[in-house]
């Protein structure tokens, strides 16, 4: 949901003043920092910062969350460089744009291949940028970018199209077998792929796509519901059914919206050179030369030789450090083997290899966004061989294993003390443990996870990977690992993220009341569990339990429902959902889980509920290919209008259309089902359900709740986002579990009404009205990072969801038993919430008193 902070205009003015002041100087410190390592499930993003400016190279899905956790200052970010327009490079752009808008950045410029300008118009209905202007630079070989920090040359490389008909299919098969299948080119889809595409139902869906002009945030702009629904009708939406009426000019609208931009096959590399900087004045050398403080120091600093009163001539070069001509670093992305020839023969890149005309032209650093599979190819390594042995190579891909977040591990270690079943330790294993003894067996396991065969410890930061590090100066990096470009060059791993489990545990066990609370909890749970018969399935795993934007401990909406070992349904898919799966299950088990996803349900088209869908689709496909499973399309239960976004992305960036089959939510309305019955029965049989039904809920247009009934008899209802809704009560009658949003605490009922959300008590009351056996609350405002505020309505059948919490249906009675221990564990947060509540109450009382005084004066 977009914010309207009053500070944005003032922040923008202040930012412009600072920029004008600093643009006159060449910064003395410039550092390149790895924000997203490109590890499996982690974003690909590299952050370049100086004393004055900030730049981002690629912006993978999840970048926004890592930037928030690690306090990466985005207020000075004005340029984002994209190498290749694939989701792994641009998936984080919408969320990051919202963040930089909120901190007062007035304008941002995108650099990269053609087509980038299409991404924000396509997302404008669910990513609202009112205070941020997005420009797109003209990136050609004859053009470049320059400011007071650096100059950047655009170096496009192109896919080598083989014209030998006998070899083309074989070559294409090699690419499919060895490279990341989700990327590859921006090329127009081949005839072979067209012929493979599912035809009848898919073609009819394509013909039903039109531009979606729905205002999904009308309620936040305080429009009346009457005007809002009138607008919905004007753009072809039936607010009663959630279905679209198709205008006669659908073909022209479709063609204008979804123009092909994949034909040029371009991946953009960047040759970056820092601006030259005069050597810094050395005060020690000045003192030794007899120079006293005063104006004379400024003259020496500016390169002027001076004569002292005693007649001694002091030369500027003798008291200043050597001039810094500006090191060169290169950012490379070779999406597939078909690009290697263009990369290897590029003259601009060759200027900075061993054949460089001077040492100043040698590349100090190369950042490789190239995939692990391509980097391991002999042709690519031969290209790397042409660089100087002193050139440092940093891969930002799956050669790395660190996913970057410490906060998610910190809270999980704490919650794990309460229950190892509900809160298992996360299995991504990529972030180093600060307390871990360096032993070969443990490190070997970490290497095996990312396909590393040989291990060599070098200062605790360098791994040997086959021939890559035998012959190249290659660094395996973690999140926040840095390469200093100025004043001194070199890798710095001192700030990379590390885990300290013992510290996290001590933070809780040292609390005065916690040991007794924990002992009592263990005893109570042990007794209660002995009274239950617990089946392994169904199982619910919460991947994201926060609203609006992700924070350190709560990601945006995502729920994994596992009905059997090989049958998984995802309910809502906020940014980073695929990464959450990898983090929870680990890299290897994560592939198995992704491949078992049979369906995704999207409740409505706000970004925090569906922006992670493309990443999940691509992650699932890649997992199936790794496991040698023939990729099958998943069932996508979603509002029909999602096709506008998905079809656009498929046409303009990467092919995803054959990976899903849309089942419109509006055609599954409870007691009004209009979806073909034979097809529905086939879907139900494949998902092991005997029914799936939806209802319109009170939120934005085309927002739905859903209820599923499994063949074994249990019923699960999910609200999506909504204020209390009678239709949902009717849909979910006698549910075994109601998963309901509880965005606001009870005292914020008016705010909840404005934004069409529910308070905790309202959500619980909906569960009571539908006679649900169990209620799980989720989708908390990010003001409740740890716990929502408890109230008297929290009964024995009410559970609070946390990220990375797994619950088997039969275990639900055990969850509320943890609340006393949770209150002790997060006592400081609870006290802070109570203090804020008291301040709101005083403010409300003062305002009421003023209102009464005004009324009395007027009377």
C-alpha positions in Angstrom: 0.0 0.0 0.0 1.5 3.3 -1.0 2.4 5.9 1.6 1.9 9.6 1.5 4.6 10.9 3.9 4.6 14.6 4.4 8.4 14.7 4.6 9.1 13.7 0.9 9.0 17.2 -0.6 11.3 18.6 2.1 13.6 15.7 1.8 13.8 16.1 -1.9 14.8 19.8 -1.6 17.5 19.0 1.0 18.8 16.2 -1.3 19.1 18.7 -4.2 21.1 21.2 -2.1 23.5 18.5 -0.9 24.0 17.2 -4.5 24.8 20.7 -5.9 27.4 21.2 -3.1 29.1 17.9 -3.5 29.2 17.7 -7.3 32.2 20.0 -7.4 34.5 17.5 -5.6 36.0 14.1 -6.5 35.3 11.9 -3.4 38.3 10.5 -1.5 36.6 7.2 -0.6 34.9 4.9 -3.1 33.9 1.3 -2.2 32.1 -1.4 -4.0 30.0 -3.6 -1.7 28.2 -6.9 -2.3 24.6 -6.4 -1.2 23.0 -9.5 -2.8 25.5 -12.3 -3.5 23.5 -14.0 -6.1 23.5 -17.2 -4.0 20.6 -19.6 -4.6 17.5 -17.8 -3.4 19.4 -14.5 -2.8 19.2 -11.3 -4.9 22.0 -10.2 -7.3 22.9 -6.6 -6.4 26.2 -4.7 -6.0 26.3 -1.3 -4.3 28.9 1.3 -5.1 29.1 4.2 -2.6 31.3 7.2 -2.1 31.3 10.1 0.4 28.6 11.7 -1.8 26.9 9.3 -4.2 25.4 5.9 -4.4 24.9 3.5 -7.4 23.4 0.1 -7.7 24.4 -2.5 -10.2 21.4 -4.8 -10.8 18.5 -5.1 -8.4 17.3 -8.6 -7.9 14.2 -9.6 -6.0 14.9 -9.1 -2.3 17.3 -6.2 -2.6 14.9 -3.8 -0.8 14.8 -6.1 2.3 18.6 -6.5 2.5 19.1 -2.7 2.1 16.6 -2.1 4.9 18.3 -4.7 7.3 21.8 -3.5 6.7 21.0 0.2 6.8 22.2 0.7 3.2 21.6 4.4 2.7 19.4 4.8 -0.3 18.8 8.5 0.1 21.7 9.3 -2.3 20.9 6.5 -4.8 20.2 8.1 -8.2 21.5 5.6 -10.7 20.7 2.0 -11.2 22.7 0.0 -13.8 21.0 -3.1 -15.2 23.1 -5.6 -17.2 20.4 -7.8 -18.6 16.6 -7.4 -18.4 15.8 -10.6 -16.6 13.9 -11.0 -13.4 17.0 -12.0 -11.4 18.4 -8.5 -12.3 15.2 -6.3 -12.2 12.9 -8.2 -9.8 13.7 -5.8 -6.9 13.2 -2.6 -8.9 9.5 -2.0 -8.0 10.1 -2.4 -4.2 13.4 -0.5 -4.2 11.7 2.4 -6.1 9.1 2.7 -3.5 11.8 2.8 -0.8 13.9 5.5 -2.4 10.7 7.5 -3.1 9.9 7.4 0.6 13.4 8.7 1.6 13.1 11.7 -0.6 15.0 10.8 -3.8 13.3 13.1 -6.5 14.6 11.3 -9.6 16.3 8.1 -10.5 18.0 7.1 -13.8 18.0 3.5 -15.1 20.9 2.4 -17.3 20.8 -0.7 -19.4 19.4 -2.4 -22.5 16.4 -1.1 -24.3 13.0 -2.1 -22.8 13.8 -1.1 -19.2 11.5 1.9 -19.6 8.6 -0.5 -19.9 8.8 -2.0 -16.4 7.4 0.9 -14.4 4.5 1.7 -16.7 3.6 -2.0 -16.5 3.6 -2.0 -12.7 1.9 1.4 -12.2 -1.3 -0.1 -11.0 0.3 -1.9 -8.1 3.5 0.2 -7.6 2.4 3.8 -7.1 5.3 6.3 -7.8 3.8 9.7 -7.3 6.9 11.5 -6.0 9.7 9.8 -8.0 10.6 10.5 -11.5 12.1 7.6 -13.4 14.4 8.4 -16.4 16.1 5.9 -18.7 19.5 6.7 -20.1 20.4 6.2 -23.7 22.9 3.5 -23.5 24.8 3.0 -26.7 28.4 2.3 -27.6 28.9 5.9 -28.7 27.5 7.2 -25.4 28.6 7.2 -21.8 27.7 8.4 -18.3 29.9 10.7 -16.3 29.7 12.6 -13.0 32.2 13.7 -10.3 32.7 10.1 -9.1 33.3 8.1 -12.2 32.8 7.7 -15.9 30.9 4.7 -17.3 31.2 3.3 -20.8 28.3 1.2 -22.1 29.5 -2.1 -23.7 26.7 -4.1 -25.2 27.3 -7.7 -26.1 25.0 -9.7 -28.3 23.8 -13.2 -28.7 25.6 -15.1 -31.4 22.8 -16.4 -33.7 23.9 -19.6 -35.4 22.6 -19.8 -39.0 23.7 -23.4 -39.6 20.3 -25.2 -39.7 21.8 -28.6 -38.9 23.5 -27.2 -35.8 21.0 -24.7 -34.4 18.8 -27.2 -32.6 21.8 -29.0 -31.1 23.4 -25.8 -29.9 20.1 -24.7 -28.4 19.8 -28.0 -26.6 23.3 -27.5 -25.1 22.3 -24.1 -23.8 19.2 -25.6 -22.2 21.3 -28.3 -20.5 24.1 -26.2 -19.1 22.8 -22.7 -18.4 20.2 -21.0 -16.1 17.1 -21.7 -18.1 15.2 -18.7 -16.8 17.3 -16.0 -18.3 18.5 -16.4 -21.3 18.0 -14.0 -24.0 15.9 -11.1 -24.9 15.3 -12.7 -28.2 11.9 -13.2 -29.9 10.7 -16.7 -29.0 11.6 -19.4 -31.5 9.3 -21.3 -33.7 10.2 -24.5 -31.8 9.0 -23.0 -28.5 5.9 -21.6 -30.2 4.9 -25.0 -31.4 5.4 -26.4 -28.0 3.1 -23.9 -26.3 -0.3 -25.1 -25.0 -2.7 -23.8 -27.5 -6.4 -23.6 -27.1 -6.9 -22.5 -23.5 -3.7 -20.4 -23.5 -4.6 -18.7 -26.8 -8.0 -17.8 -25.5 -6.4 -16.3 -22.4 -4.1 -14.2 -24.5 -7.0 -12.8 -26.4 -8.6 -11.8 -23.2 -5.7 -9.6 -22.1 -6.2 -5.9 -22.2 -4.6 -2.9 -20.4 -5.6 -3.0 -16.7 -6.6 0.5 -15.7 -8.0 -0.6 -12.3 -7.1 1.8 -9.4 -6.2 -0.8 -6.8 -5.4 1.9 -4.2 -8.5 4.1 -4.6 -9.5 3.4 -1.0 -6.2 4.9 0.2 -6.9 8.1 -1.6 -10.1 8.4 0.4 -12.4 8.1 -2.6 -15.9 7.0 -1.9 -16.8 3.5 -2.6 -19.5 4.7 -5.0 -17.0 6.6 -7.1 -14.5 3.8 -6.9 -16.9 1.2 -8.3 -18.0 3.6 -11.0 -14.4 3.9 -12.1 -14.1 0.1 -12.1 -17.0 -0.2 -14.4 -15.6 2.5 -16.7 -12.5 0.4 -17.4 -14.4 -2.8 -18.1 -14.5 -4.4 -14.7 -17.6 -6.1 -13.2 -17.2 -5.4 -9.5 -19.7 -8.0 -8.6 -18.0 -10.9 -10.3 -14.4 -9.7 -10.6 -14.5 -10.6 -14.4 -13.5 -8.4 -17.3 -15.7 -7.4 -20.1 -13.7 -7.3 -23.4 -14.0 -4.3 -25.6 -14.2 -4.5 -29.4 -10.7 -3.0 -29.9 -8.9 -5.6 -27.7 -6.5 -6.5 -30.5 -5.1 -2.9 -30.9 -4.9 -2.4 -27.1 -3.0 -5.7 -26.7 -0.6 -4.8 -29.5 0.2 -1.4 -28.2 0.7 -2.6 -24.6 2.8 -5.7 -25.3 5.2 -4.7 -28.1 8.2 -6.9 -28.6 11.5 -5.6 -27.1 13.3 -8.9 -27.0 14.7 -8.9 -30.5 18.0 -7.2 -29.9 19.6 -9.9 -27.7 21.6 -7.3 -25.8 23.3 -7.7 -22.4 25.0 -4.6 -21.2 28.5 -4.6 -19.6 30.0 -1.5 -18.0 33.5 -0.2 -17.9 33.8 2.1 -15.0 36.8 4.4 -14.2 36.9 6.5 -11.1 37.7 10.2 -11.8 41.3 11.1 -11.3 42.1 12.6 -8.0 45.2 14.7 -6.9 47.2 13.1 -4.2 46.3 14.0 -0.6 48.4 16.4 1.3 50.6 14.6 3.9 50.7 16.7 7.1 53.6 14.5 8.4 55.7 15.4 5.3 54.7 19.1 5.7 56.0 19.1 9.2 59.2 17.4 8.3 59.7 20.0 5.5 59.2 22.9 8.0 55.8 24.0 6.6 53.7 25.7 9.3 49.8 25.7 9.4 48.2 28.4 7.3 47.3 29.3 3.7 50.5 27.8 2.5 49.0 24.3 3.0 46.2 25.0 0.5 48.7 26.1 -2.1 50.7 22.9 -1.7 47.5 20.9 -1.9 46.5 22.6 -5.1 49.8 21.5 -6.7 51.8 24.8 -6.3 55.4 24.8 -5.2 56.1 27.3 -2.4 59.2 29.1 -0.9 59.4 29.3 2.9 60.6 32.4 4.8 64.0 30.8 5.3 64.4 30.3 1.5 63.6 26.6 1.4 61.6 25.6 -1.7 59.0 23.0 -0.9 57.6 21.1 -3.9 54.0 20.0 -3.9 54.9 16.6 -5.1 57.2 16.1 -2.1 54.5 16.6 0.5 51.6 15.0 -1.3 50.7 11.4 -1.9 50.9 10.3 -5.6 48.1 11.3 -7.8 45.3 8.7 -8.2 44.5 8.3 -11.9 41.3 6.4 -11.1 41.2 2.6 -11.1 39.0 0.7 -13.5 36.4 -1.9 -12.7 34.2 -3.8 -15.1 30.7 -5.2 -14.6 30.0 -8.2 -16.9 26.9 -10.3 -17.5 27.2 -13.1 -20.1 23.7 -14.6 -20.0 24.5 -17.8 -22.0 27.3 -19.5 -24.0 25.9 -17.8 -27.1 27.2 -14.4 -25.8 30.8 -15.5 -25.1 32.0 -14.9 -28.7 30.7 -11.3 -28.5 32.3 -10.9 -25.1 35.6 -12.3 -26.1 36.0 -10.2 -29.2 34.8 -6.9 -27.8 37.5 -4.3 -28.4 36.5 -2.0 -25.6 36.9 -4.8 -23.0 40.2 -5.9 -24.5 41.7 -2.5 -23.8 41.8 -3.4 -20.1 43.3 -6.9 -20.4 47.0 -7.8 -20.5 47.4 -6.0 -23.8 46.5 -2.7 -22.2 48.6 0.3 -23.3 49.5 1.2 -19.8 49.2 -0.1 -16.2 46.6 2.5 -15.5 44.3 0.9 -18.1 44.4 -2.6 -16.5 41.2 -3.6 -14.9 41.6 -3.7 -11.1 38.3 -5.6 -10.6 35.7 -7.5 -12.6 32.3 -8.2 -11.2 30.8 -11.2 -12.9 27.0 -11.4 -12.9 27.5 -14.3 -15.4 26.0 -17.5 -14.1 28.0 -20.2 -12.4 27.4 -22.6 -15.3 28.7 -20.2 -17.9 31.7 -19.1 -15.8 32.8 -22.7 -15.6 32.9 -23.1 -19.4 36.4 -23.2 -21.0 35.7 -20.4 -23.4 34.7 -18.1 -20.6 37.7 -19.0 -18.6 40.0 -18.4 -21.6 38.5 -14.9 -21.7 39.3 -14.4 -18.0 42.9 -15.6 -18.7 43.5 -12.5 -20.8 43.3 -10.2 -17.8 46.2 -9.4 -15.5 47.0 -11.8 -12.7 46.4 -8.9 -10.3 42.8 -8.4 -11.5 40.4 -9.5 -8.9 37.3 -11.4 -10.0 34.2 -11.4 -7.9 31.3 -13.6 -8.9 27.7 -12.6 -8.0 26.0 -15.9 -8.7 25.5 -19.3 -7.2 29.2 -19.8 -6.6 28.4 -17.9 -3.4 26.2 -19.3 -0.7 25.5 -16.4 1.7 21.9 -15.3 1.5 22.6 -12.1 3.4 20.2 -11.8 6.3 21.2 -12.0 9.9 17.9 -10.8 11.4 15.9 -13.8 10.2 18.4 -16.2 11.8 18.5 -14.1 15.0 14.8 -14.3 15.7 14.6 -18.0 14.5 17.3 -19.0 17.1 15.3 -17.3 19.8 11.9 -18.8 18.8 13.6 -22.2 18.4 14.1 -22.2 22.2 10.3 -22.4 22.5 9.7 -25.1 20.0 12.1 -26.9 17.6 9.0 -28.2 15.7 7.3 -24.9 15.1 10.5 -23.0 14.6 13.2 -25.2 13.1 16.6 -23.6 12.5 17.0 -22.3 9.0 18.8 -24.5 6.6 20.4 -22.1 4.0 23.9 -22.7 5.7 25.5 -20.0 3.6 26.1 -17.4 6.2 29.3 -18.1 8.2 28.9 -18.8 11.9 31.3 -16.6 13.9 31.6 -19.2 16.6 32.1 -22.1 14.3 35.4 -24.0 14.5 37.0 -24.2 11.1 37.1 -27.9 10.4 37.4 -29.5 7.0 34.2 -31.6 7.3 31.9 -28.7 8.0 33.5 -26.5 5.4 33.4 -29.4 2.9 29.6 -29.6 3.4 29.2 -25.9 2.8 31.2 -26.3 -0.4 29.2 -29.3 -1.6 26.0 -27.2 -1.2 27.2 -24.9 -4.0 29.1 -27.5 -6.1 32.7 -26.6 -4.9 35.0 -29.5 -5.1 38.2 -28.3 -3.6 38.7 -26.1 -0.5 41.5 -23.8 0.5 41.3 -21.4 3.4 43.0 -18.1 2.7 42.5 -15.6 5.5 39.1 -17.1 6.1 37.6 -15.7 2.9 38.8 -17.5 -0.2 37.7 -20.8 -1.6 39.3 -22.7 -4.4 36.8 -23.7 -7.1 38.0 -26.1 -9.7 40.1 -24.3 -12.3 38.5 -20.9 -11.6 40.7 -20.1 -8.6 43.6 -22.2 -9.6 44.2 -19.9 -12.6 42.3 -16.7 -11.5 42.3 -14.3 -8.7 38.7 -15.1 -7.8 37.0 -14.2 -4.5 34.0 -16.0 -3.1 32.1 -13.3 -1.2 29.5 -12.9 1.5 26.9 -10.2 1.9 28.5 -6.9 2.7 32.0 -8.0 1.5 33.7 -5.0 0.0 36.3 -4.0 -2.5 37.9 -0.7 -1.8 38.6 1.3 -4.9 39.9 4.4 -3.2 42.0 5.4 -1.3 43.6 1.9 -1.2 42.5 -1.0 -3.4 41.6 -4.4 -2.1 39.1 -6.9 -0.7 37.7 -6.2 2.7 35.7 -9.0 4.4 35.7 -7.5 7.9 32.1 -6.2 7.5 30.6 -9.2 5.8 27.6 -10.6 7.7 28.2 -13.4 10.2 26.0 -15.3 12.6 26.5 -15.5 16.3 24.0 -18.0 17.6 25.3 -18.0 21.1 24.8 -14.3 21.4 21.2 -14.6 20.1 20.4 -17.3 22.7 22.1 -15.4 25.5 20.0 -12.3 24.7 16.9 -14.4 25.7 18.2 -16.8 28.4 19.6 -13.8 30.3 16.1 -12.4 30.8 15.2 -12.7 34.5 11.8 -14.4 34.0 12.5 -16.4 30.9 14.0 -19.6 32.3 10.9 -20.2 34.5 8.5 -19.3 31.6 10.4 -21.7 29.3 10.3 -24.6 31.8 6.6 -24.1 32.4 6.0 -24.0 28.6 7.9 -27.2 28.0 6.0 -29.0 30.7 2.6 -27.8 29.5 3.3 -28.6 25.9 4.6 -32.0 26.7 1.4 -32.9 28.5 -0.9 -31.4 25.9 0.9 -33.0 23.0 0.5 -36.4 24.6 -3.3 -36.0 24.3 -3.1 -35.3 20.6 -3.0 -37.5 17.6 -0.8 -35.6 15.2 -0.7 -36.4 11.4 2.2 -35.2 9.3 -0.1 -33.4 6.9 -1.6 -31.0 6.2 1.2 -28.6 7.2 1.3 -24.9 6.9 4.6 -23.0 6.6 4.5 -19.2 6.8 6.9 -17.6 4.4 5.8 -14.0 4.9 3.5 -12.6 7.6 4.0 -8.8 7.2 2.1 -6.2 5.2 3.0 -3.6 2.7 6.8 -3.9 2.6 9.3 -6.4 4.1 11.2 -5.7 7.2 14.0 -7.6 8.9 11.8 -10.2 10.6 8.6 -10.3 8.6 8.5 -10.7 4.8 5.5 -9.8 2.7 2.6 -12.3 2.3 3.4 -15.9 1.5 1.9 -19.2 2.9 3.0 -22.7 1.9 0.3 -25.3 2.3 1.6 -28.8 2.1 -1.2 -31.4 1.8 1.1 -34.4 1.2 4.7 -35.0 0.6 4.5 -34.2 -3.1 1.6 -31.7 -3.2 2.2 -28.0 -2.3 0.1 -24.9 -2.8 1.4 -21.4 -2.3 -1.2 -18.8 -1.1 0.0 -15.3 -2.0 3.5 -14.6 -3.2 5.1 -11.4 -2.0 8.6 -10.4 -3.0 11.2 -12.9 -2.0 8.9 -15.9 -1.5 11.1 -18.2 -3.5 14.1 -17.1 -1.4 12.2 -17.8 1.8 11.6 -21.4 0.6 15.4 -21.8 0.0 16.2 -20.2 3.3 13.7 -22.5 5.2 14.5 -25.8 3.5 18.0 -25.3 2.3 19.4 -25.3 -1.2 18.9 -29.1 -2.0 15.6 -29.7 -0.2 14.4 -26.4 -1.6 14.6 -27.7 -5.1 12.4 -30.7 -4.1 9.9 -28.4 -2.5 9.8 -26.0 -5.4 9.3 -28.8 -7.9 6.3 -30.1 -5.8 4.4 -26.8 -6.0 1.3 -27.6 -8.0 -0.6 -24.4 -7.6 -0.3 -20.7 -6.6 -3.3 -18.7 -5.2 -3.1 -14.9 -5.5 -5.8 -13.1 -3.5 -5.5 -9.7 -5.1 -3.2 -7.5 -7.1 -1.4 -5.5 -4.5 2.4 -5.8 -5.0 3.0 -7.3 -1.5 0.8 -10.3 -2.5 2.0 -11.1 -6.0 5.3 -9.4 -7.0 7.3 -12.6 -6.1 5.3 -14.7 -8.5 7.6 -14.4 -11.5 10.6 -15.3 -9.3 8.8 -18.3 -7.9 7.7 -19.5 -11.4 11.3 -19.3 -12.6 12.8 -20.9 -9.4 10.3 -23.8 -9.8 11.2 -24.3 -13.4 15.0 -24.3 -12.7 14.5 -26.7 -9.7 12.7 -29.2 -12.0 15.5 -29.0 -14.5 18.1 -29.6 -11.9 16.1 -32.6 -10.7 15.6 -33.7 -14.3 11.8 -33.4 -14.0 9.9 -32.4 -17.0 8.6 -28.9 -16.1 4.8 -28.9 -15.8 2.7 -25.7 -15.7 1.3 -24.8 -12.3 -2.3 -23.8 -11.7 -2.5 -20.1 -11.1 -5.6 -19.1 -9.1 -5.7 -15.4 -9.5 -7.7 -12.4 -10.6 -8.1 -12.4 -14.3 -6.4 -9.0 -14.5 -3.0 -10.5 -13.5 -2.6 -11.5 -17.1 -1.9 -7.9 -18.1 1.3 -8.0 -16.0 2.3 -11.6 -16.8 1.6 -11.4 -20.5 3.5 -8.1 -20.7 6.6 -9.6 -18.9 6.5 -12.6 -21.2 6.4 -10.5 -24.3 9.0 -7.9 -23.3 11.5 -9.7 -21.2 11.5 -13.5 -20.6 9.2 -16.4 -21.5 7.1 -17.5 -18.6 3.8 -18.0 -20.2 4.1 -21.8 -20.6 4.8 -22.2 -16.9 1.3 -21.5 -15.6 -2.3 -22.1 -16.4 -4.7 -19.4 -15.2 -7.8 -20.3 -13.3 -9.6 -17.0 -12.7 -10.8 -16.4 -9.1 -13.9 -14.7 -10.4 -15.0 -18.0 -12.0 -14.9 -19.9 -8.7 -17.3 -17.8 -6.7 -19.0 -19.8 -4.0 -22.4 -21.0 -5.2 -21.9 -19.2 -8.5 -19.2 -21.3 -10.1 -18.8 -20.5 -13.8 -15.6 -22.3 -14.5 -16.0 -25.4 -16.8 -17.0 -28.2 -14.5 -15.0 -30.9 -16.2 -11.8 -28.8 -16.1 -12.4 -27.9 -12.5 -12.8 -31.6 -11.5 -9.6 -32.4 -13.3 -7.8 -29.6 -11.3 -9.4 -30.7 -8.0 -8.3 -34.3 -8.6 -4.7 -33.2 -9.4 -4.6 -31.1 -6.2 -6.2 -33.8 -4.0 -9.1 -31.4 -3.2 -12.8 -32.0 -3.4 -13.6 -28.3 -3.6 -12.1 -24.9 -4.1 -14.2 -21.8 -3.9 -13.7 -18.0 -3.7 -15.7 -15.0 -2.7 -15.2 -11.2 -3.2 -13.9 -9.5 -0.1 -13.9 -5.9 1.1 -10.5 -4.5 0.1 -9.5 -3.4 -3.4 -11.2 -4.4 -6.7 -10.9 -8.0 -7.6 -9.9 -9.0 -4.1 -10.9 -12.6 -3.1 -11.0 -14.9 -0.1 -10.6 -18.6 -0.8 -11.7 -21.9 0.8 -10.3 -25.4 0.0 -11.7 -28.7 1.1 -9.3 -31.7 1.0 -10.4 -35.2 0.0 -9.7 -36.3 3.6 -12.3 -33.8 4.8 -10.5 -30.9 6.4 -11.3 -27.3 5.3 -9.0 -24.3 5.2 -10.1 -20.8 4.5 -7.8 -17.8 3.7 -9.0 -14.3 3.8 -6.4 -12.5 1.7 -6.7 -8.8 2.6 -10.1 -7.6 3.8 -12.1 -5.8 6.4 -14.7 -8.0 8.1 -16.7 -9.6 5.3 -20.0 -11.5 5.5 -19.3 -13.3 2.2 -16.1 -14.7 3.7 -18.0 -15.9 6.8 -20.4 -17.8 4.5 -17.6 -19.2 2.4 -15.6 -20.5 5.4 -18.4 -22.0 7.5 -17.2 -24.7 9.8 -13.6 -24.4 8.6 -10.9 -26.4 10.5 -8.6 -23.4 10.0 -9.2 -19.8 9.2 -6.1 -17.9 8.2 -7.1 -14.2 8.5 -5.3 -10.9 8.1 -5.0 -8.9 11.3 -3.1 -5.8 10.1 -4.0 -3.4 12.9 -4.4 -3.5 16.6 -7.9 -2.8 18.0 -7.2 0.9 18.8 -6.4 1.6 15.2 -9.8 0.5 13.9 -10.4 3.8 12.1 -7.1 3.5 10.2 -8.0 -0.1 9.4 -11.3 1.1 8.0 -9.6 3.7 5.8 -7.3 1.0 4.4 -9.9 -1.7 4.3 -8.0 -4.0 6.7 -9.0 -5.9 9.8 -8.0 -5.4 13.4 -7.1 -8.4 15.6 -10.5 -8.6 17.3 -12.3 -8.2 14.0 -10.4 -11.1 12.5 -11.0 -13.3 15.5 -14.7 -12.4 15.4 -14.9 -13.5 11.8 -13.5 -16.8 12.8 -16.1 -17.1 15.6 -18.9 -16.2 13.2 -17.9 -18.9 10.7 -17.5 -21.3 13.6 -13.9 -22.1 12.6 -12.2 -24.6 14.9 -8.8 -22.7 14.7 -7.8 -19.2 13.8 -4.4 -18.1 12.6 -3.7 -14.4 12.4 -1.2 -13.0 9.9 -0.4 -10.0 7.7 0.6 -7.7 10.5 1.5 -4.1 10.0 5.3 -3.7 10.1 4.9 -1.7 13.3 4.5 -5.1 14.9 7.9 -6.5 13.9 8.0 -9.1 16.7 4.5 -9.4 18.2 1.1 -7.9 17.7 -0.6 -6.4 20.7 -2.5 -9.1 22.6 -6.1 -8.5 23.8 -8.8 -10.4 25.7 -10.1 -12.1 22.5 -6.9 -14.2 22.2 -8.4 -17.6 23.1 -7.2 -21.1 23.1 -7.9 -21.5 19.3 -6.2 -18.3 18.2 -2.6 -18.5 16.9 -0.1 -15.8 15.8 1.9 -16.5 12.7 5.6 -15.8 12.4 7.9 -16.0 9.4 9.4 -19.5 9.1 6.9 -21.0 11.4 5.5 -24.5 10.5 2.4 -25.9 12.0 0.7 -29.3 11.4 -3.0 -29.0 11.5 -3.3 -31.2 14.5 -0.7 -29.2 16.5 -2.7 -25.9 16.4 -4.0 -26.3 20.0 -0.3 -26.1 21.2 0.5 -22.8 19.6 -1.4 -20.5 22.1 0.4 -22.2 25.0 3.5 -20.2 23.9 2.1 -16.8 24.4 3.2 -16.3 28.1 6.8 -17.2 27.1 6.6 -15.0 24.0 5.5 -12.0 26.1 8.6 -12.5 28.3 10.8 -13.1 25.3 9.7 -9.8 23.7 8.9 -7.9 26.8 10.8 -4.8 25.6 8.8 -4.7 22.4 5.5 -5.3 24.3 6.4 -2.4 26.6 7.2 -0.2 23.7 3.8 -0.9 22.0 2.0 -0.2 25.3 3.8 3.1 25.6 2.9 4.1 22.0 -0.7 3.1 22.8 -0.8 5.3 25.9 0.6 8.3 23.9 -2.1 7.8 21.2 -4.7 7.7 23.9 -3.5 11.0 25.4 -3.3 12.6 22.0 -6.9 11.5 21.3 -8.1 12.9 24.6 -6.4 16.2 24.0 -7.9 16.5 20.6 -11.4 15.6 22.0 -10.9 18.3 24.6 -10.0 20.9 22.0 -13.0 19.9 19.9 -15.3 20.4 22.8 -13.8 23.8 23.6 -14.3 24.9 20.0 -17.9 23.7 20.0 -18.6 25.6 23.3 -17.0 28.8 21.9 -19.1 28.5 18.7 -22.3 28.0 20.6 
